Amino acid sequence: MSDKSLLAKLLATENITVQRNPSLKTAMFDLKNRVLMLPVWQGISNDLDDLLLVHETGHALDTPSAEIYKKTAEDIAAKIFPNEKISDALARTVSGFLNVIEDARIDKRQKRRYPGCRRNYLVGYKELVERDFFGTANRDINSMNFIDRLNLYFKGGNVHMNLTFSPEEKVLLKKVENAETWDEVVALTEEIYAFCKKKLENQNEMEIDLIAGEDDGDLDSDGDDFEDFDGDGDADEEGKSQGSKPSEGDISGQSGYGKGAGASERPSNAPVSETDETWQKKSEEIVSNDSTNFIYLSMPTVNWDKAINDYKIVIKDWRDEIAGVRKTTYYSSNLPYNAYQYARQEMMKWKVKEKESISFMVKEFEQRKAAELYARLNVAKTGVIDTNKLHSYKYNDDIFRRLTVIPKGKNHGFVMFIDWSGSMHYNLMETLKQLFSLTMFCKQIGVPFEVYGFKDAGADNPFSYIGKQNVIKGARLVLRNFLSSRMNTEEMNFAMSYLWCAGQGNYLASDSMGGTPLNDAIMIAPKVVRDFTTRNKLEITNVIWLTDGDSNGSNGIEHSTEPRYSAKGYKSRYFYVDPMTNKTYDWYPHSWSQTRDNTNTLLRILKDNTGCNLVGFFLYEYNNFKRIDGDYNISNGNPDAFLKARKYWSDNKYYPVKSAGYDEYYIINTSAMKDTANNLDIDNTGDKKMTVKKMASAFSKFAQKKTVNRVLLRQFVERIAGHSKKVA
């Protein structure tokens, strides 16, 4: 805390007093006593903390008092609405515009004064956008009002999103870029507010393209670069001299008005800055108060020998079990050798038959890949004369050789984590066939892979908390490396045969099924994925999670320094700050109902750590799509949407749904995963004689049926076809 106070003093270029007050909701500045009072920001990165510090110091230096700020907003409102009573709600809408334009001015001046803070601005505002502090999530940014696009633009929007402006809007935006004084801010607020008011009044009379999607949508001034925010000349201190009257006021949102817009108390033609209003409300989420403790958590240390069993260890355990030399501490019986032999015979028969379908999908994959590459061909003149065209020089201007540039594909691989819980037993054989098809396909096209079963049965706790406080607790867990592209043919056949035994209902002493330690597995996964990506020199790693249920409960706290509830009634909020990315994540250690929230948080940590494509498959045992629709709110009560979604489910045997943690998440129809396409339906006898066209149609349907139930493989083919590295 003292370091931040010293930094604020240095930034202020004077020995102002800086105070951190956990009871404050926003920053305040006492002009008379030169005291900058800052709230205690929690649950944010260091970059965002420094951004807010620099930003609020800029307000302390350059922005007038809260009283002047409030009166300015009221005066502008009176000019634009001469016949209206200037209510607090109406003045607040003007104040929102004033906030946006003044923020742009003081941010520009701060970056000019302290060039080293430019990175803090870039990263800090990016964090706020990602955490939806401006209300932009799941919205078309360019459909928002001009004032909101303006706000996002000056907060680094064009670095992270493609904002567009009309020619008329560009003129106003350029004026904001060049504004140096408080008087200019006031004049621009009035001008831009009136501009947006006119747009609002006309929106019901005509179709207006607020984003003005013209060919020159990007600013000629390269305004998306933070460097361009700076103007020439020395900083103008005119704004600082305004409002010399001593005061203590809110300088984060200088309006002086309470929270909430009060839409019913303002005219219908009064425009509002939605992004500013959302920020004013959500900014309180990162401010501590006198009734909440903020606890920062760390991940436990992992004993990797306990956490992961490489496939060589797994195969040895399985061979010993079949030979009767390996006994477990849980059960005395092992897998009989004859059961394994029978499973191997059945598996090999299936494998021979499956090769036909895999070959078909390999051909389909090669066609998709070739089509994608062809679509991206770039033909360029080489500057070298083509002698074969030289004879035509009199009537052909183009006599140069052309070079066809084929864009380089991406080198893919995948890591799959499969739920080895007891409930998986009911769909295990169908799941294993899906898995085997996927690995056979990857073997054939040269894509590296690893398959891990995650389980708690027979496992130790690989997590350690020694020397740490406030550590996220992990449970019993082991990742068993069931299949790997590093296996030779015999090792692969043996592993598939052993797992086939489980699918046939045989008990496996070495890999008995238990609970679902999903969260604990995801905690370990980042290192697994990074090592796999590095070892195989991959450009794109696809990480797949396949489960039939949620994780075993919420992860608690080990060696907690704070009680959940103190004697004074304080409650605690928990955050995890990842040391690799410096990103901050919410954590819920005491709520079983929020176990899925922690799962999604861990998935985001995994993705942020590795840059992987994250795909989830959920095995759904019910074929009743109405139940799925209710669980995931797919149609939102719309009958037409429901029918459309149900047809998709029926045709594809899966349905993609939104999940906070995954890039893609699929609900799989487990009852439809069985292979039902063994025969080509062609009858050419009697009056059923088929034409060539009919036979082609029958074959097409047959081929489709042979692949439609292979959900895992189909999704993987579609994912890599356009990006795959060329395979010999």
Residue, then its C-alpha position, 0 to 999 in steps of 0.5 A: m500500500s505504501d509503495k502505491s502511495l509513493l507512486a501516486k505522489l511521484l505521478a502528481t509531481e507534488n507532495i500530495t497526500v495519498q490515502r487508501n480508504p477501503s470504505l470509498k467506492t471511488a476516488m476523491f480529491d480534496l483540492k484545498n488540502r491536496v489529498l488524493m483518496l483512493p479506494v482499495w481495488q481488489g481482484i485486479s491485475n497489477d497493470l489495471d491497478d496502476l492504470l487506475l492509479v495513473h488515471e485518478t492522479g490525472h483527474a486530481l491534476d487536471t479535472p475541476s471539482a465535483e461541484i463545477y463538474k455537476k453544474t457544467a452538466e446541468d448547464i449543458a442540459a439546460k441549453i439542449f433542453p430549454n423547455e425541460k425541467i433539468s432533473d438529476a436523471l437528465a443531468r446525469t445523461v450529460s454527465g456521462f458524456l462529459n465523463v467519456i470526453e474528459d477521460a480521453r483528455i486526461d488519459k492523453r495528458q497522463k500518457r504524455r507526462y509518463p510514457g512508461c504508463r502506456r503499457n498499463y493503459l493498454v493491458g488495463y483497459k483490455e482487462l476491463v473489456e474482457r471482464d465486461f466492465f463496459g457492457t460489451a459482452n455478446r454485443d455487436i460493438n459497431s451497433m452501439n451509440f457513437i458516444d459508446r464507440l467513442n468511449l471504447y475507442f479511447k480506452g484502447g478499443n481499436v487495439h482489441m476490436n474493429l470499431t468503425f465511424s462515419p465521416e461525420e463521426k470521425v470529425l468529432l472524434k478528431k476534435v476529442e483527440n485534439a482537446e487539451t483544456w477543460d473548456e474544450v471538453v465542455a464545448l465538445t460535450e455539448e456538441i456531441y450530446a446534441f449530435c447523439k440526441k438528433k440521431l436518437e430523435n430520427q431513429n424511428e423515422m428512417e434507417i440510420d447506419l450508426i456504424a457507417g460501414e464505409d470502405d474507409g471505416d478506419l481513421d486516417s489518423d491511425g487513431d487506434d494507436f495509443e501513440d496518436f493520442d498525444g498532441d504537439g507542444d507542452a501540456d496545457e494546465e488550463g484545466k488544473s486552474q479551474g475550480s480552485k474552490p476547495s472541495e472534496g469530490d468524486i473524480s472517477g465519475q465527477s458527476g456528483y449524482g447518485k448511481g442509476a440513470g432513472a430513465s423514467e425521470r428523463p426525456s425519451n430523446a435524451p441520449v445515454s452513454e451505456t458504457d459509462e453507466t455500466w462502468q459506474k455500476k460495475s466499478e464497485e465490484i473491484v472496490s473493497n468495503d468494510s464488510t468484505n475481506f479479499i483473499y488471494l489464493s495460490m495453486p498447490t504444489v504438485n507431486w508429478d510422480k503421483a499426478i501422472n502415470d505415463y503410458k509405459i507405467v500404465i501398460k506395465d500395470w495392465r500386463d502384470e494384472i493379466a499375468g496375475v503378478r500385480k495385486t491391488t490394495y483395494y481388490s484381490s482379484n485381477l483381470p482373468y487372462n481369458a477375458y483379455q484374450y476374448a476382448r482382444q479378438e473382438m477389438m481386432k475384428w472391430k478394428v478391421k471393420e472400422k478401417e473402412s470408415i476411417s479410410f473414408m474419413v481420411k479421404e474426406f479430410e484430404q478433400r476438405k484440406a485441399a479445398e481450403l488450401y485452394a481457396r486461400l491460394n495466392v497467385a503472384k507475378t514473379g517478374v521473370i519472363d515466361t518463355n512459353k508466352l513470349h510469342s504472344y507479346k504483340y497482343n498479350d501484355d502479361i508475359f511473366r511467370r506466375l508463382t502460386v503461393i500455397p499458405k502453410g497449414k498449421n501443425h495440429g495435435f490433441v490431448m484428451f482427458i476422459d472421465w473415468s468415473g463409475s457412471m461412465h460405465y453405462n456408455l463406456m463401450e460406445t465412448l471407447k469406440q469413438l475414442f479408438s476411431l479418433t486415435m486411428f484417424c490421427k495415427q493414419i494422418g500423422v497427428p500426435f495425441e495423448v489420451y488420459g483417463f482422470k480418476d480418484a479410485g486407487a489414487d493418492n493426493p498429489f497436491s502439497y500445501i507445505g509452506k503456503q497459505n490460502v491454497i486452493k485444495g486439491a483432492r485425490l487424483v491421477l492422470r493415467n496415460f491410456l493411449s499415446s501416438r508414441m506407442n508402437t502398434e503392439e502397445m496400441n493394440f494391447a492398450m485398446s484390448y485392455l480398455w475393451c475389457a472395461g467396455q464389455g463390463n469386466y472389472l479392472a483392478s488396475d483402473s477401477m472407476g470412482g468419482t469425477p475429480l474434474n476440477d483437480a484434473i484441470m488444475i494439473a492440465p496446463k503443464v501437461v498441455r505445455d509439455f505436449t505442445t513443446r515436445n511435438k512442436l505444435e502450432i495448435t493444440n486441441v484439448i478435449w474434455l469428455t465427461d458425463g457429469d460435473s466435478n466432485g464438488s467445489n475446491g476448498i481452501e487449505h491453510s486459510t488465514e481468514p475465517r469464512y465469517s469473522a466475529k464482526g460479520y465480515k465475509s470473504r471474497y476469493f481470487y486467484v491471480d495466475p503468476m504466469t499471465n497476471k490475470t485475476y479470476d474469481w473463486y468460490p471455495h465454499s459453495w457446492s452450487q458453484t462447482r461448475d463456476n470453478t470448473n469454468t474458471l479453471l478452464r479459462i486458466l488452462k486456455d490463458n496458460t497454453g493458448c489451446n483450442l478447448v473443446g468439451f463433450f458431455l455424454y447425455e444419456y437421455n434422448n429427450f431433447k426437451r430436457i436438454d432444451g430446459d437444462y441449457n435454455i437453448s430455445n428460450g421458449n421460442p417454439d420455432a427455435f425449439l423445433k429447429a434445434r431438435k432437428y439439428w439434434s436428431d440429424n447430427k446426434y449432438y448439439p453445440v451449447k455455450s459454456a463459459g469455459y470452453d471454446e466449443y461444448y457439445i451435448i452428445n446423444t449417447s443412445a445414438m453413438k452405436d454403429t448402425a450403418n453396416n449395409l449399403d442399401i442397394d437393391n437392383t432386382g426386379d422392378k427395383k432396378m436402380t439408376v446410376k443416380k439412385m445408386a450414387s445417392a444410396f452410397s452417399k447416404f451410406a457414407q454419411k451414416k458411417t460417419v454421423n455417429r462418430v461425433l468426436l472424429r467428425q468434430f476433429v476433422e472439421r476443426i483441422a481440415g482447414h489448418s492441418k499441416k501437410v501429411a505425407 
